Amino acid sequence: MHPKIFTSEEVELPPQHVANFLESVNRELCVRYLEFLIEERHEESNIYHDRLAELCLKMTVNAKKAGDEGISQLK
């Protein structure tokens, strides 16, 4: 998948739909897209900021759980 289609100035896709699609494919892609919206497109809507925070928290919790499971298996 080429991410430029989602960030192109020539194509105006609804950001909420793009974020939903990307999250269904890969959370990290969705995070990158939300960061793009906030940093490059100067999106100020709380929807995108809150969603970015929620995704980052979910990814952190999942990474911690995976790390804890890996450590317990080593013992």
N, C-alpha and C positions, 0 to 999 in steps of 0.2 A: 504494500500500500504506500502510495506516495503522499506525504502529508501536505505538499504544496497546494493541493486542491482545496484543502480546508482553510488555508491562510492567504490565498490569492486575493488580490485587490479586484480582479476581473470577475470573480464569482462571489456572489453574496448568498451564502448559505445561512440558515437560521442557527445561531451559535448553540442554542439549547439542544437542537436536534443533533448537531455535530458532536457535542459533548456526550450526549446519550449514546450515540453510535460508538464513539471512540472508547467510552468506558466499557461497553459490552465486548469490545475486542481486546482492549488492553488498558488497564488503569493508568499505566505510565504515559501512554499516548494522550490520554485525557488530561493528565496533569500538565504535560507539555503544551497542549492546546489552550488550557485555561491560563497558564502562565503567559502565553502569547497574547491572548485576549486582554489580559490585565496590563502587561508591560508594553506591548507594541500598539495595541488598538486603544489603549487607555480606557478600557471598560471599567466603569465605576459601580456597576450594579452589584449589590450585596449577594445576589444569587451566585455569581461566578466566584467571588471571593470566599463565600461560605463553602461552596462545593469544593474548591481547591483545598481549603483547610480540612474538610472532612475526608477527602481522598488521601491527603498526606498523612492524616492520623491513621486511617485504615491501613495504609501501606506500612507505616511504622509499627503498628501493633502486629500485623502479620509477619513482618520481618523479625520482630522480637520473639514471637511465638516460634517461628521456624528456627531461630538461633537457639532458643531454650530447648527445643526438641532435639536439635543436633548435639547440644552439650550433654543432655541426659543420656543419649545413646552412647556417648563416648565413655561414660562412667561404668 
